[in-house]
């Protein structure tokens, strides 16, 4: 795991946000950084490599494919974690709340 993923994992593990998350979860031939099977919620941490134009296109196609399985995504940039982690986690919490209500 990257340093940013380690930070995120410390907040997701042991149902700290009210639901179980798994690390490095496989969907077909792709791997999701963090995944809640209960909510069908994927959390992807995007580092600098995701800024490269060809990687952006790959990420877009990959996400669209995985969403075909009914999985919702929350993407968080490294800068969000290092800049203001509370806002980044608020993004995750809002999506969890929304999915629990539906």
Buried (B, 14 or more C-beta within 10 A) or exposed (E): EEEBBEBBBEBBBEEEBEBBBBBEBEBEEEEBBBBBEBBEBBBBBBEEEBEEEEBEEEBEEBBEBBEEEEBBBBBBBBEBBEEEBEEBBEBBBEBBEEBEEE
